[in-house]
Each structure stands twice: as structure tokens, then as C-alpha cells.
């Protein structure tokens, strides 16, 4: 460590109240820091348990490394922090809550991050743990998206937390904490961040362990003390009102500090009468901010499960009418939300936004598209389109239209019907009869249901004669640019075994409900899918695909035609995750290409509720596929650690 680093003093402030069970572990983690030039100020806020006695013993143990303050009366964490700031000698200030603890390199890496980036504040992620130390969730990122700046930090649930930051002392001292109120951090930390603007840095590979106590204030039942938020917010806004981007900062802060309180806490109160009373008070307090107009509300709505999006949309928009009774009645509808969505379909469409379908697509549109397809010049890359279908007559015209509208000439179309029980075959017969003069198209009907999509895939590959096979599932849709973008790469690289585009999700009406699948496949937040690439398949498996499936939908892919009998044999016993293993076994034969453009549309419809039994079977298949992936690439300790973290996450979210 450089000498100039050691010469900078860091003051760590720890406000204490009734934490005798946790304080020793917390302080030991601070005293064990690899960065040694630290003064630690402990402020006891008139604890009624043995906290102060523990503090005295810690002072004896660590001598002059600890400064102890005892408040004359119980005054709250904000008062304690402000008292400590008055006597702090450090060039930089850090905060640790007395029931939390930190890595031994925590302040070293935060400070090095400041020095290396000429920053005023360093921030880092946090990890949620149980009282016994068992992990709950993490890392929780300290900024939103891929670019670190003031907006990405503010647009994050950790923006107001003092504990995941190291801050220049001369800045934080200008914005004292709001004493005697909850959410006192909002009035101090957010103005501090705004004052620093983009003089920020991020420290990685360290952990702040945020202990989730069952009896803590944040985990307790709703109290009207939480409305202190509005006083903290007013102070915060007064402190930043002269900033150039004030309106944007205002919208972001309102979204995270007020809208989230409303949607995640207040409307979840079980007692109907109490909930109505609280909502009524909330409406009056937020009225000046017109929360229903907040531009980030739409982002929140879209982040919810599809079936609940309309519910949250209405809950927010109804603030406009200032009626707690009306909002309370909508909350009571939540249990019957499926019927609610059906009855208000028009509002639902408007909420979701962009519709990607051409309206009222019928046989005439398909014929017209086939005629245009027929006039295209021959393509250097020969593509066979395989359309597996089961009971998707309602989407067949739309699907064929999206395929025939491609700007690349198709070699052939093969429609596979797996004993549909609707009128699929009647629709298919009409299509084949009307467009067979313009394009090579054939239909293959199973006499009995195959029971597996992979059997249909296998049949499609055997029937295909093109260079590449496009398994275009009958209920999906796509942009007319999809094949153009994919084949451009294939002309440049003949070794591409599989190529795919980014996928967006649409509902049954064609409304986009998820703009991109990148966040769902990039579970380690690597940024790998932020731009298009061509990569060696084995490298891709070793670095990314060993852990999770990176292709969300087979309709997004072009796959080189080859003999995959051994692959289909291996995946024949899978019901939930066999496509992942299929993609890995295909890409190991050559290169893989990704186009970072969400121009494939995966349709979500029907009942998406997954039973616990089905989740367990899915989990079991994931474990099996990891075993198969170990046969493809050599797993290092890093691979195994990532796999175990994935298991822990899935068990938690699936409640296995």
C-alpha cells in the first residue's frame, strides 16, 4: 500500500442502540480492516440492554482506536451520526450499522477506488444475510444498469444508504442527517450524491453484510412513522432544488422513496380499515408531487408479473382521483385479477405500450407476403423453416406472415402438426393450398401426439434440406429484419453453428411486455450480451453457458443443419430444460453468433402458474445438465462456486 494512502484518515461512525447481541462482531470486523489508519466512533443512544457495557469492553480491548460517545437521552440514529460528524477527524467518512459487518478489505478497496478514479465518493454492493450469517440475497447492486453515473446510483434502492459508501468528509458534513425522523438518510445522502455529481467510483469484490433482524424497524409492521419520509424528502429537495437536473432527480427520488413505499408496503396492509386510513393520509401527503404522473411508474408496472400489471397500473393511476375508498376496492379485486384484466383489456393494452403485430392478419395477407417472398433473389444462405404446431390455429396466419415477410429468400417451409385438437389442420390446409405456387411448402401430420417438442425438432431436421434450420414455433412472431441480420454474419463466418437474436416477450395480443431477455440470461451481470458478437462455442460454454441457458426461445435461432441424432437421444428424457443442453451440444461443434437486437417475439399466454412439483423437476433437470456440462468443459472451483450459488438462488425463489 502506498504511503499517501496510509496518511489519509478514515472515520467510521457506528450509532448504537440495543445491539448487545451484534455489536462485538460488527466492531471486530472494523478493527480487522487491512486499511489501518481508521478511527471508529461509537455512539450509544441510551441503550436499555447491555450494549453500553459491551462498548466499554470494546474500548478497553482496542484502546485509542475507538472513540465512545454516550447521548444524554435517546435521540435516534440521525442525532448520533451528527454528533459523531462534529468530532470526526477523518478525511473520509464511512458508516456501519452496529448489527452489520464488513469484509477485511472493505475500506481499503473503497479508498483505493476513490484514489484510482479521482472520485469524491466510492460505493459498493450489499449482501443480505440472516442473523446466523446464512446468505439471503446478493449482491444487491448499488447502481442501475451498466453505466456508473449520478442517475444510475440514484435510480437504485441503495441510493440513500450511508453504509455502502465512503464519502469525502467536507461534503457529507454539509448535509446533516434529519434528526428525530425515519428515513433520515434521504435528507443527507441523496444531496451528498447530487453534490458529487459524477465524481463517483465503484469498488467490487468486497461485501457489506446487511443483517436482516426480525425485530428491526424496517422489518416491522407498518407504522405511521414511515410518513416521516415526506419530511426527509422535503429537506432533501430543498437541498438540491438549484441543481440543473432537479426535475429528473425529483422523479427518481419520488419513485424509489415514495412510490415504492406505497406499492410495496402500504397497499399490502392486511387490515382493510387500517389500510384505507393509511392510504387516505398517503394521498394527502403525496398530492403535491402528483405521483401518478411519475415517469418511472411505467417501469415499475412492467417489472411485475404479467397478470398483475394492470392491477399495479390502476393502483398508481387512481391516486389522481384522491379516493382511498376507490383504491381500497381495487385492492380487494386482486384475487380475481384474471377476470379484472379480461374486462379491462383496452386499458391493459394502453398500459403495456407498443404492439408489434400487423392488425387483422388473414389468409390474404399470407398470400400477398408469399408472392413478395417468391420475387426475392436467391440467398447465399439456404434456410429451411420448420413450424412445430399444437393447437395454435389462432396464431397460424400471424406466424406465416412474419416468416414470409423476411427479406431473405427461404428455401422451404415445413409445417409439423402434432395432432392438434383445434382447427389447426384446416387452417394449415388452406395456407399450403394457396401459397404452394409461390414457395416450397409442405405439411406433415402426426397420427398421434409425440409428447415431446424435441421429437418434432428432430423430425424437422431430418426433413430439412437447407444449410440452416429455423425452428419457428407456431405461436411466436418476429420482425422482418430477423433473417437479414442473422445471415449477414453467416456469410462472413461459415463456422457459425448456431446464431440467435435478442428476444422480447409479447402477450397474446402482440403487446410488448418485456423489451429484452438480456437481463434474464445475463444472471451474473457480465454485460456479455450488451452488443452483438461471434464467439467460439466451447469458449461460450466455458464462460457463460455452463451455468444457465442463454437462448430464451428456439424461434430466435438459426441452427446449422447437421446430424444431431446423438443430441436428440441425450435430451429425449428431459421435459423442462432439455433445450439448454441441446444448444450447448450444438454450439460445441463450432462458433456461436448473437445479435443484440430484440427482433424475435416470444408469446406469453394462457395459465403460467407453475406448481411446486414442476419447479422441483425443473431444478432436478438443471442439476443433470450441469453434470452434462462437466463432460463438455472442465469445471474449475470457480465454476463449481457459481453453480452452487445458482442452486441456492433457485431454491430460495422457487421455495424448494
KADARA-V530587 format. One record per residue. RES is the residue in one letter. OMEGA is omega as a letter, one per 40 degrees, with the letter a starting at -180 (NA if undefined). BURIAL is I if it has 24 or more other ideal C-beta (glycine too) atoms within 12 Angstrom, else O. Layout:
res:RES omega:OMEGA burial:BURIAL
res:RES omega:OMEGA burial:BURIAL
This chain:
res:X omega:a burial:O
res:X omega:a burial:O
res:X omega:a burial:O
res:X omega:i burial:O
res:X omega:a burial:I
res:X omega:a burial:O
res:X omega:i burial:O
res:X omega:a burial:I
res:X omega:i burial:I
res:X omega:i burial:I
res:X omega:i burial:I
res:X omega:a burial:I
res:X omega:a burial:I
res:X omega:i burial:I
res:X omega:a burial:I
res:X omega:i burial:I
res:X omega:i burial:I
res:X omega:a burial:I
res:X omega:a burial:I
res:X omega:a burial:I
res:X omega:a burial:O
res:X omega:a burial:I
res:X omega:a burial:I
res:X omega:i burial:I
res:X omega:a burial:I
res:X omega:a burial:I
res:X omega:i burial:I
res:X omega:a burial:I
res:X omega:i burial:I
res:X omega:a burial:I
res:X omega:a burial:I
res:X omega:a burial:O
res:X omega:i burial:I
res:X omega:i burial:I
res:X omega:a burial:I
res:X omega:a burial:O
res:X omega:a burial:I
res:X omega:i burial:I
res:X omega:a burial:I
res:X omega:a burial:I
res:X omega:i burial:I
res:X omega:a burial:I
res:X omega:i burial:I
res:X omega:a burial:I
res:X omega:i burial:I
res:X omega:i burial:O
res:X omega:a burial:I
res:X omega:i burial:O
res:X omega:a burial:O
res:X omega:a burial:O
res:X omega:a burial:I
res:X omega:i burial:I
res:X omega:i burial:O
res:X omega:i burial:I
res:X omega:i burial:I
res:X omega:i burial:O
res:X omega:i burial:O
res:X omega:i burial:I
res:X omega:i burial:I
res:X omega:a burial:O
res:X omega:a burial:O
res:X omega:i burial:I
res:X omega:a burial:O
res:X omega:i burial:O
res:X omega:a burial:I
res:X omega:i burial:I
res:X omega:a burial:I
res:X omega:i burial:I
res:X omega:i burial:I
res:X omega:i burial:I
res:X omega:i burial:I
res:X omega:i burial:O
res:X omega:i burial:O
res:X omega:a burial:O
res:X omega:i burial:I
res:X omega:a burial:I
res:X omega:a burial:I
res:X omega:i burial:I
res:X omega:a burial:I
res:X omega:i burial:I
res:X omega:i burial:I
res:X omega:i burial:I
res:X omega:i burial:I
res:X omega:i burial:I
res:X omega:a burial:I
res:X omega:a burial:O
res:X omega:a burial:O
res:X omega:a burial:I
res:X omega:a burial:O
res:X omega:i burial:I
res:X omega:i burial:I
res:X omega:a burial:I
res:X omega:i burial:I
res:X omega:i burial:I
res:X omega:i burial:I
res:X omega:i burial:I
res:X omega:a burial:I
res:X omega:i burial:I
res:X omega:i burial:I
res:X omega:i burial:I
res:X omega:a burial:I
res:X omega:i burial:I
res:X omega:a burial:I
res:X omega:i burial:O
res:X omega:a burial:I
res:X omega:a burial:I
res:X omega:i burial:I
res:X omega:a burial:I
res:X omega:i burial:I
res:X omega:a burial:I
res:X omega:i burial:I
res:X omega:i burial:I
res:X omega:i burial:I
res:X omega:a burial:I
res:X omega:a burial:I
res:X omega:a burial:O
res:X omega:a burial:O
res:X omega:a burial:O
res:X omega:i burial:I
res:X omega:i burial:I
res:X omega:i burial:I
res:X omega:a burial:I
res:X omega:i burial:I
res:X omega:a burial:I
res:X omega:i burial:I
res:X omega:i burial:I
res:X omega:i burial:I
res:X omega:i burial:I
res:X omega:i burial:I
res:X omega:a burial:O
res:X omega:i burial:O
res:X omega:i burial:O
res:X omega:i burial:O
res:X omega:a burial:O
res:X omega:i burial:I
res:X omega:a burial:I
res:X omega:i burial:O
res:X omega:e burial:I
res:X omega:i burial:I
res:X omega:a burial:I
res:X omega:a burial:I
res:X omega:i burial:I
res:X omega:a burial:I
res:X omega:i burial:I
res:X omega:a burial:O
res:X omega:a burial:O
res:X omega:i burial:O
res:X omega:i burial:I
res:X omega:a burial:I
res:X omega:a burial:I
res:X omega:a burial:I
res:X omega:i burial:O
res:X omega:i burial:I
res:X omega:a burial:I
res:X omega:a burial:I
res:X omega:a burial:I
res:X omega:a burial:I
res:X omega:a burial:I
res:X omega:a burial:I
res:X omega:a burial:I
res:X omega:i burial:I
res:X omega:a burial:I
res:X omega:a burial:I
res:X omega:a burial:I
res:X omega:i burial:I
res:X omega:a burial:I
res:X omega:i burial:I
res:X omega:a burial:I
res:X omega:a burial:I
res:X omega:i burial:O
res:X omega:a burial:I
res:X omega:a burial:I
res:X omega:i burial:I
res:X omega:a burial:O
res:X omega:a burial:I
res:X omega:i burial:I
res:X omega:a burial:I
res:X omega:a burial:I
res:X omega:i burial:I
res:X omega:a burial:O
res:X omega:i burial:I
res:X omega:a burial:I
res:X omega:a burial:I
res:X omega:a burial:I
res:X omega:a burial:I
res:X omega:a burial:I
res:X omega:a burial:I
res:X omega:a burial:I
res:X omega:a burial:I
res:X omega:i burial:I
res:X omega:i burial:I
res:X omega:i burial:I
res:X omega:a burial:I
res:X omega:i burial:I
res:X omega:a burial:I
res:X omega:a burial:I
res:X omega:a burial:O
res:X omega:i burial:I
res:X omega:a burial:I
res:X omega:i burial:I
res:X omega:a burial:I
res:X omega:i burial:I
res:X omega:a burial:I
res:X omega:i burial:O
res:X omega:i burial:O
res:X omega:a burial:I
res:X omega:i burial:I
res:X omega:a burial:I
res:X omega:a burial:I
res:X omega:a burial:I
res:X omega:a burial:I
res:X omega:i burial:I
res:X omega:a burial:I
res:X omega:a burial:O
res:X omega:a burial:O
res:X omega:a burial:O
res:X omega:a burial:O
res:X omega:a burial:I
res:X omega:a burial:O
res:X omega:i burial:O
res:X omega:a burial:O
res:X omega:i burial:I
res:X omega:i burial:O
res:X omega:i burial:O
res:X omega:a burial:O
res:X omega:i burial:I
res:X omega:i burial:I
res:X omega:i burial:I
res:X omega:a burial:I
res:X omega:i burial:I
res:X omega:i burial:I
res:X omega:i burial:I
res:X omega:a burial:I
res:X omega:i burial:I
res:X omega:i burial:I
res:X omega:a burial:I
res:X omega:i burial:I
res:X omega:a burial:O
res:X omega:a burial:I
res:X omega:a burial:I
res:X omega:a burial:O
res:X omega:i burial:O
res:X omega:a burial:I
res:X omega:a burial:O
res:X omega:a burial:O
res:X omega:a burial:O
res:X omega:i burial:O
res:X omega:i burial:O
res:X omega:i burial:I
res:X omega:a burial:I
res:X omega:a burial:I
res:X omega:a burial:I
res:X omega:i burial:I
res:X omega:i burial:I
res:X omega:a burial:I
res:X omega:a burial:I
res:X omega:a burial:I
res:X omega:a burial:I
res:X omega:a burial:I
res:X omega:i burial:I
res:X omega:a burial:I
res:X omega:a burial:I
res:X omega:a burial:I
res:X omega:a burial:O
res:X omega:a burial:I
res:X omega:a burial:I
res:X omega:i burial:I
res:X omega:i burial:O
res:X omega:a burial:I
res:X omega:a burial:O
res:X omega:a burial:O
res:X omega:a burial:O
res:X omega:i burial:O
res:X omega:i burial:O
res:X omega:i burial:I
res:X omega:i burial:I
res:X omega:a burial:O
res:X omega:i burial:I
res:X omega:i burial:I
res:X omega:i burial:I
res:X omega:i burial:O
res:X omega:a burial:I
res:X omega:a burial:I
res:X omega:a burial:O
res:X omega:a burial:I
res:X omega:a burial:I
res:X omega:a burial:O
res:X omega:a burial:O
res:X omega:a burial:I
res:X omega:a burial:O
res:X omega:a burial:I
res:X omega:i burial:I
res:X omega:a burial:O
res:X omega:a burial:I
res:X omega:a burial:O
res:X omega:i burial:I
res:X omega:a burial:I
res:X omega:i burial:I
res:X omega:i burial:I
res:X omega:a burial:I
res:X omega:a burial:I
res:X omega:i burial:I
res:X omega:a burial:O
res:X omega:i burial:I
res:X omega:a burial:O
res:X omega:a burial:I
res:X omega:a burial:I
res:X omega:a burial:I
res:X omega:i burial:I
res:X omega:i burial:I
res:X omega:a burial:I
res:X omega:i burial:I
res:X omega:a burial:I
res:X omega:a burial:I
res:X omega:a burial:I
res:X omega:a burial:I
res:X omega:a burial:I
res:X omega:i burial:I
res:X omega:i burial:I
res:X omega:a burial:O
res:X omega:i burial:O
res:X omega:a burial:O
res:X omega:i burial:O
res:X omega:i burial:I
res:X omega:i burial:O
res:X omega:i burial:O
res:X omega:i burial:I
res:X omega:i burial:I
res:X omega:i burial:O
res:X omega:i burial:I
res:X omega:i burial:I
res:X omega:i burial:O
res:X omega:a burial:I
res:X omega:a burial:I
res:X omega:i burial:O
res:X omega:a burial:O
res:X omega:i burial:I
res:X omega:i burial:O
res:X omega:i burial:O
res:X omega:i burial:I
res:X omega:a burial:I
res:X omega:a burial:O
res:X omega:a burial:O
res:X omega:a burial:O
res:X omega:a burial:O
res:X omega:i burial:O
res:X omega:a burial:O
res:X omega:i burial:I
res:X omega:a burial:I
res:X omega:i burial:O
res:X omega:a burial:I
res:X omega:i burial:I
res:X omega:a burial:I
res:X omega:i burial:O
res:X omega:a burial:O
res:X omega:a burial:I
res:X omega:i burial:I
res:X omega:a burial:O
res:X omega:i burial:O
res:X omega:i burial:O
res:X omega:i burial:I
res:X omega:a burial:O
res:X omega:a burial:I
res:X omega:i burial:O
res:X omega:i burial:I
res:X omega:i burial:I
res:X omega:a burial:I
res:X omega:i burial:O
res:X omega:i burial:I
res:X omega:i burial:I
res:X omega:i burial:O
res:X omega:i burial:O
res:X omega:a burial:I
res:X omega:a burial:O
res:X omega:a burial:O
res:X omega:i burial:I
res:X omega:i burial:O
res:X omega:a burial:O
res:X omega:i burial:I
res:X omega:i burial:O
res:X omega:a burial:I
res:X omega:a burial:I
res:X omega:i burial:I
res:X omega:i burial:I
res:X omega:i burial:I
res:X omega:a burial:I
res:X omega:i burial:I
res:X omega:a burial:I
res:X omega:i burial:I
res:X omega:i burial:I
res:X omega:i burial:O
res:X omega:i burial:I
res:X omega:a burial:I
res:X omega:a burial:O
res:X omega:a burial:I
res:X omega:i burial:I
res:X omega:i burial:I
res:X omega:a burial:I
res:X omega:a burial:I
res:X omega:i burial:I
res:X omega:a burial:I
res:X omega:i burial:I
res:X omega:a burial:I
res:X omega:a burial:I
res:X omega:i burial:I
res:X omega:a burial:I
res:X omega:i burial:I
res:X omega:a burial:I
res:X omega:a burial:I
res:X omega:i burial:I
res:X omega:a burial:I
res:X omega:i burial:I
res:X omega:a burial:I
res:X omega:i burial:I
res:X omega:a burial:I
res:X omega:i burial:I
res:X omega:a burial:I
res:X omega:i burial:I
res:X omega:i burial:O
res:X omega:i burial:I
res:X omega:i burial:O
res:X omega:a burial:O
res:X omega:a burial:O
res:X omega:a burial:I
res:X omega:i burial:I
res:X omega:i burial:O
res:X omega:a burial:I
res:X omega:i burial:I
res:X omega:a burial:O
res:X omega:a burial:I
res:X omega:a burial:I
res:X omega:a burial:I
res:X omega:a burial:O
res:X omega:a burial:I
res:X omega:a burial:I
res:X omega:i burial:O
res:X omega:a burial:O
res:X omega:a burial:I
res:X omega:i burial:I
res:X omega:a burial:I
res:X omega:i burial:I
res:X omega:a burial:I
res:X omega:i burial:I
res:X omega:a burial:I
res:X omega:i burial:I
res:X omega:i burial:O
res:X omega:i burial:O
res:X omega:a burial:O
res:X omega:a burial:O
res:X omega:i burial:I
res:X omega:a burial:O
res:X omega:i burial:I
res:X omega:a burial:I
res:X omega:i burial:I
res:X omega:i burial:I
res:X omega:i burial:I
res:X omega:a burial:I
res:X omega:i burial:I
res:X omega:i burial:I
res:X omega:i burial:I
res:X omega:i burial:I
res:X omega:a burial:O
res:X omega:a burial:I
res:X omega:i burial:I
res:X omega:a burial:O
res:X omega:i burial:I
res:X omega:a burial:I
res:X omega:i burial:I
res:X omega:i burial:I
res:X omega:i burial:I
res:X omega:a burial:I
res:X omega:a burial:I
res:X omega:a burial:I
res:X omega:a burial:I
res:X omega:a burial:I
res:X omega:a burial:I
res:X omega:i burial:I
res:X omega:i burial:I
res:X omega:i burial:I
res:X omega:i burial:I
res:X omega:a burial:O
res:X omega:a burial:I
res:X omega:i burial:I
res:X omega:a burial:I
res:X omega:a burial:I
res:X omega:a burial:I
res:X omega:i burial:I
res:X omega:i burial:I
res:X omega:a burial:I
res:X omega:i burial:I
res:X omega:a burial:O
res:X omega:a burial:O
res:X omega:a burial:I
res:X omega:a burial:O
res:X omega:i burial:O
res:X omega:a burial:I
res:X omega:a burial:I
res:X omega:i burial:I
res:X omega:a burial:I
res:X omega:i burial:I
res:X omega:i burial:I
res:X omega:a burial:I
res:X omega:i burial:I
res:X omega:i burial:I
res:X omega:i burial:I
res:X omega:i burial:I
res:X omega:a burial:I
res:X omega:i burial:I
res:X omega:a burial:I
res:X omega:i burial:I
res:X omega:i burial:I
res:X omega:i burial:I
res:X omega:i burial:I
res:X omega:a burial:I
res:X omega:a burial:I
res:X omega:i burial:I
res:X omega:a burial:I
res:X omega:a burial:I
res:X omega:a burial:I
res:X omega:a burial:O
res:X omega:a burial:I
res:X omega:a burial:I
res:X omega:i burial:I
res:X omega:i burial:I
res:X omega:a burial:O
res:X omega:a burial:O
res:X omega:a burial:O
res:X omega:a burial:I
res:X omega:a burial:I
res:X omega:i burial:O
res:X omega:a burial:O
res:X omega:i burial:I
res:X omega:i burial:I
res:X omega:a burial:I
res:X omega:i burial:I
res:X omega:a burial:I
res:X omega:a burial:I
res:X omega:i burial:I
res:X omega:a burial:O
res:X omega:i burial:I
res:X omega:a burial:I
res:X omega:a burial:I
res:X omega:a burial:I
res:X omega:a burial:I
res:X omega:i burial:I
res:X omega:a burial:I
res:X omega:a burial:I
res:X omega:a burial:I
res:X omega:a burial:I
res:X omega:i burial:I
res:X omega:a burial:I
res:X omega:a burial:I
res:X omega:a burial:I
res:X omega:i burial:I
res:X omega:a burial:I
res:X omega:a burial:I
res:X omega:i burial:I
res:X omega:a burial:I
res:X omega:a burial:I
res:X omega:i burial:I
res:X omega:a burial:I
res:X omega:i burial:I
res:X omega:a burial:O
res:X omega:a burial:I
res:X omega:a burial:O
res:X omega:i burial:O
res:X omega:a burial:I
res:X omega:i burial:I
res:X omega:a burial:O
res:X omega:a burial:I
res:X omega:a burial:I
res:X omega:a burial:O
res:X omega:a burial:O
res:X omega:i burial:I
res:X omega:a burial:O
res:X omega:a burial:I
res:X omega:a burial:I
res:X omega:i burial:I
res:X omega:i burial:I
res:X omega:i burial:I
res:X omega:i burial:I
res:X omega:a burial:I
res:X omega:a burial:I
res:X omega:a burial:I
res:X omega:i burial:I
res:X omega:a burial:I
res:X omega:i burial:I
res:X omega:a burial:I
res:X omega:a burial:I
res:X omega:a burial:I
res:X omega:i burial:I
res:X omega:a burial:I
res:X omega:i burial:I
res:X omega:i burial:I
res:X omega:a burial:I
res:X omega:a burial:I
res:X omega:a burial:I
res:X omega:a burial:I
res:X omega:i burial:I
res:X omega:a burial:I
res:X omega:i burial:I
res:X omega:a burial:I
res:X omega:i burial:I
res:X omega:a burial:I
res:X omega:i burial:O
res:X omega:a burial:O
res:X omega:a burial:O
res:X omega:a burial:O
res:X omega:a burial:O
res:X omega:a burial:O
res:X omega:i burial:O
res:X omega:i burial:O
res:X omega:a burial:O
res:X omega:i burial:O
res:X omega:i burial:O
res:X omega:i burial:O
res:X omega:i burial:O
res:X omega:i burial:I
res:X omega:a burial:I
res:X omega:i burial:I
res:X omega:i burial:I
res:X omega:i burial:I
res:X omega:i burial:I
res:X omega:a burial:I
res:X omega:i burial:I
res:X omega:i burial:I
res:X omega:i burial:O
res:X omega:a burial:I
res:X omega:i burial:I
res:X omega:i burial:O
res:X omega:a burial:O
res:X omega:i burial:I
res:X omega:i burial:I
res:X omega:i burial:O
res:X omega:i burial:O
res:X omega:i burial:O
res:X omega:i burial:O
res:X omega:i burial:O
res:X omega:a burial:I
res:X omega:i burial:O
res:X omega:i burial:O
res:X omega:i burial:I
res:X omega:a burial:I
res:X omega:i burial:O
res:X omega:i burial:O
res:X omega:i burial:I
res:X omega:a burial:O
res:X omega:i burial:O
res:X omega:a burial:I
res:X omega:i burial:I
res:X omega:a burial:O
res:X omega:a burial:O
res:X omega:i burial:O
res:X omega:i burial:O
res:X omega:a burial:O
res:X omega:NA burial:O
